[in-house]
Amino acid sequence: MDLLAFLCELFAFATLAVWGFTAWPFPWNIVAGIGAPLIAILLWALFVSPRAVFAVHPFVRALVELLVYASATIVWWTSGNAWIGLAYAVVAVAGGLVSGRRRLAA
């Protein structure tokens, strides 16, 4: 299940990068294409990763994880690929629930 969570986060980061580079006109596409995934990676490293910088309550950790997943889902949804966004959301949230429950039980 850790592999699924890892793939979901990589997919979210890649989705945000592609969105940033394709959805904006020229100088802003560079800023958004680098900035959007960079912010998501920074949030993930600070609060969600196995070696997170800040040890936060599991609710906060889940909220940040959900924020990253939801942003990727919204990108797919608004770009006209609602089915990809919906499928990604179901897989990411289900994987996050299983991983989160396993972390709480340990």
Residue frames relative to the residue before (quaternion, step in Angstrom):
aa qw qx qy qz dx dy dz
M 1.0000 0.0000 0.0000 0.0000 0.00 0.00 0.00
D 0.5831 0.5721 -0.3789 0.4349 3.57 1.15 -0.51
L 0.6143 0.5436 -0.3440 0.4568 3.57 1.09 -0.68
L 0.6396 0.5189 -0.3226 0.4664 3.59 0.98 -0.79
A 0.6525 0.5020 -0.3136 0.4733 3.60 0.94 -0.85
F 0.6425 0.5200 -0.3157 0.4659 3.59 1.01 -0.81
L 0.6698 0.4879 -0.2979 0.4738 3.58 0.93 -0.86
C 0.6349 0.5256 -0.3300 0.4601 3.59 1.03 -0.71
E 0.6740 0.4720 -0.3146 0.4733 3.58 0.93 -0.77
L 0.6324 0.5137 -0.3397 0.4699 3.61 1.01 -0.71
F 0.6355 0.5250 -0.3204 0.4668 3.57 1.03 -0.80
A 0.6414 0.5157 -0.3232 0.4671 3.58 1.01 -0.79
F 0.6655 0.4963 -0.3102 0.4633 3.60 0.89 -0.88
A 0.6627 0.4948 -0.3034 0.4733 3.59 0.95 -0.85
T 0.6265 0.5370 -0.3318 0.4571 3.59 1.00 -0.80
L 0.6741 0.4898 -0.2986 0.4653 3.58 0.90 -0.88
A 0.6403 0.5172 -0.3284 0.4633 3.59 1.03 -0.72
V 0.6654 0.4887 -0.3072 0.4734 3.59 0.86 -0.92
W 0.6310 0.5290 -0.3300 0.4617 3.58 0.97 -0.82
G 0.6779 0.5062 -0.3012 0.4399 3.57 0.83 -0.93
F 0.7068 0.4613 -0.2688 0.4640 3.57 0.94 -0.85
T 0.7620 0.3984 -0.2117 0.4646 3.61 1.06 -0.61
A 0.7109 0.5008 -0.2691 0.4140 3.61 1.05 -0.59
W 0.7374 0.3948 -0.2126 0.5052 3.59 1.21 -0.25
P 0.5259 -0.6137 0.4708 0.3537 3.61 -1.17 0.46
F 0.8290 -0.3842 0.1132 0.3903 3.51 -1.35 0.53
P 0.7990 0.2406 -0.3565 0.4203 3.66 -0.11 -0.53
W 0.6432 0.5509 -0.3278 0.4188 3.56 1.14 -0.60
N 0.5787 0.5852 -0.3971 0.4061 3.60 1.10 -0.44
I 0.6182 0.5226 -0.3503 0.4712 3.60 1.08 -0.61
V 0.6600 0.5091 -0.3001 0.4639 3.57 0.93 -0.92
A 0.7166 0.4388 -0.2578 0.4769 3.59 0.81 -0.98
G 0.6554 0.5354 -0.3139 0.4304 3.59 1.00 -0.79
I 0.7110 0.3799 -0.2454 0.5385 3.56 1.14 -0.59
G 0.6939 0.5303 -0.2772 0.4007 3.57 0.95 -0.92
A 0.6634 0.5271 -0.3244 0.4204 3.59 0.86 -0.89
P 0.7187 0.3931 -0.2925 0.4933 3.65 0.74 -0.82
L 0.5952 0.5735 -0.3665 0.4273 3.59 1.11 -0.59
I 0.6491 0.4966 -0.3121 0.4843 3.58 0.99 -0.80
A 0.6543 0.5052 -0.3149 0.4663 3.59 0.96 -0.84
I 0.6519 0.5015 -0.3135 0.4746 3.61 0.97 -0.82
L 0.6411 0.5245 -0.3223 0.4583 3.58 0.99 -0.82
L 0.6512 0.5002 -0.3140 0.4766 3.60 0.92 -0.87
W 0.6502 0.5225 -0.3121 0.4548 3.55 0.97 -0.90
A 0.6851 0.4871 -0.2863 0.4598 3.59 0.89 -0.93
L 0.6834 0.5008 -0.2932 0.4430 3.58 0.99 -0.75
F 0.8488 0.2228 -0.0593 0.4757 3.57 0.89 -0.92
V 0.7926 0.3798 -0.1687 0.4462 3.62 0.95 -0.77
S 0.6062 0.6048 -0.3762 0.3537 3.61 0.92 -0.79
P 0.6517 -0.5243 0.3638 0.4099 3.60 -1.17 0.43
R 0.7539 0.2459 -0.1668 0.5860 3.60 1.14 -0.58
A 0.0370 0.8464 -0.5278 0.0602 3.57 0.84 1.03
V 0.5632 -0.6133 0.4446 0.3301 3.53 -1.14 0.70
F 0.7800 0.2204 -0.1101 0.5753 3.57 0.96 -0.88
A 0.2900 -0.7215 0.6014 0.1835 3.55 -0.91 0.94
V 0.0004 -0.8220 0.5662 -0.0611 3.55 -0.32 1.27
H 0.6759 -0.4550 0.3865 0.4321 3.52 -1.34 0.21
P 0.5949 -0.5953 0.3938 0.3695 3.63 -0.99 0.70
F 0.5959 0.5634 -0.3661 0.4399 3.60 1.11 -0.57
V 0.6596 0.4933 -0.3034 0.4791 3.59 0.96 -0.86
R 0.6264 0.5368 -0.3252 0.4623 3.55 1.00 -0.83
A 0.6763 0.4809 -0.2854 0.4795 3.59 0.90 -0.91
L 0.6348 0.5367 -0.3296 0.4476 3.58 1.03 -0.74
V 0.6590 0.4853 -0.3063 0.4862 3.60 0.96 -0.83
E 0.6312 0.5264 -0.3236 0.4688 3.58 0.99 -0.83
L 0.6704 0.4932 -0.2891 0.4730 3.56 0.94 -0.90
L 0.6133 0.5534 -0.3429 0.4472 3.59 1.05 -0.71
V 0.6661 0.4833 -0.3019 0.4813 3.59 0.93 -0.85
Y 0.6685 0.4911 -0.3020 0.4697 3.59 0.90 -0.89
A 0.6658 0.5053 -0.3068 0.4553 3.58 0.95 -0.87
S 0.6310 0.5286 -0.3528 0.4450 3.60 0.97 -0.69
A 0.6537 0.4873 -0.3184 0.4836 3.60 0.98 -0.75
T 0.6329 0.5279 -0.3286 0.4612 3.58 1.01 -0.77
I 0.6581 0.5077 -0.3061 0.4641 3.59 0.94 -0.87
V 0.6094 0.5465 -0.3497 0.4557 3.59 1.04 -0.73
W 0.6775 0.4710 -0.2980 0.4799 3.59 0.86 -0.91
W 0.6545 0.5334 -0.3128 0.4351 3.56 0.92 -0.91
T 0.7378 0.4241 -0.2380 0.4682 3.60 0.82 -0.96
S 0.6489 0.5081 -0.3345 0.4570 3.60 1.18 -0.31
G 0.6248 -0.5777 0.3292 0.4093 3.57 1.24 0.20
N 0.6339 0.4899 -0.3277 0.5008 3.58 1.27 0.23
A 0.0166 -0.8616 0.5071 -0.0114 3.53 0.78 1.08
W 0.6460 0.5326 -0.3379 0.4300 3.61 0.97 -0.72
I 0.6243 0.5074 -0.3424 0.4854 3.58 1.05 -0.68
G 0.6547 0.5161 -0.3066 0.4594 3.57 0.96 -0.87
L 0.6653 0.4995 -0.3000 0.4668 3.55 0.96 -0.86
A 0.6563 0.5011 -0.3110 0.4706 3.59 0.93 -0.87
Y 0.6490 0.5077 -0.3179 0.4691 3.57 0.95 -0.86
A 0.6512 0.5254 -0.3227 0.4425 3.59 0.91 -0.89
V 0.6589 0.5061 -0.3153 0.4587 3.58 0.91 -0.87
V 0.6809 0.4803 -0.2938 0.4684 3.60 0.86 -0.94
A 0.6867 0.4969 -0.2926 0.4427 3.60 0.85 -0.96
V 0.6871 0.4672 -0.2914 0.4741 3.58 0.87 -0.89
A 0.6444 0.5043 -0.3339 0.4679 3.62 0.94 -0.78
G 0.6646 0.4874 -0.3037 0.4781 3.60 0.92 -0.83
G 0.6518 0.5137 -0.3117 0.4628 3.58 1.02 -0.78
L 0.6371 0.5198 -0.3316 0.4625 3.59 1.02 -0.73
V 0.6664 0.4909 -0.3081 0.4690 3.59 0.89 -0.89
S 0.6765 0.4863 -0.2971 0.4664 3.59 0.88 -0.92
G 0.6619 0.5148 -0.3057 0.4510 3.56 0.97 -0.84
R 0.6538 0.4989 -0.3164 0.4727 3.57 0.97 -0.78
R 0.6415 0.5143 -0.3254 0.4670 3.57 1.05 -0.75
R 0.6472 0.5045 -0.3257 0.4697 3.62 1.01 -0.75
L 0.6598 0.5050 -0.3164 0.4579 3.60 0.98 -0.75
A 0.6730 0.5026 -0.2987 0.4530 3.57 1.04 -0.74
A 0.6443 0.5500 -0.3241 0.4211 3.60 1.12 -0.58
